[in-house]
């Protein structure tokens, strides 16, 4: 279900409303049309809020430690700030000078 009904970012007061939206499944099918057969089997329903990130299910790719890597980038993609977090509940990172 997740590939066919892609969840866009945000929700509640952080909701975003993109002008156009393409599901992951439709994007993969469009990209591989004529080159591969794409088979989709629905998974669990994506209704309700996404579960919070926690250290048991996430690994920081830089350190290999439990948690997530938060990166803030400038408009050119240069990293301004990075930190490892143990979970995804803290809503705002510290401000970068």
Secondary structure by P-SEA (a helix, b strand, c coil): ccccccccccccccbbbbcccccaaaaaaaaacccbbbbbbbccccccccccccccccccccccccbbbbbbbcccccccbbbbbcccccccccccc
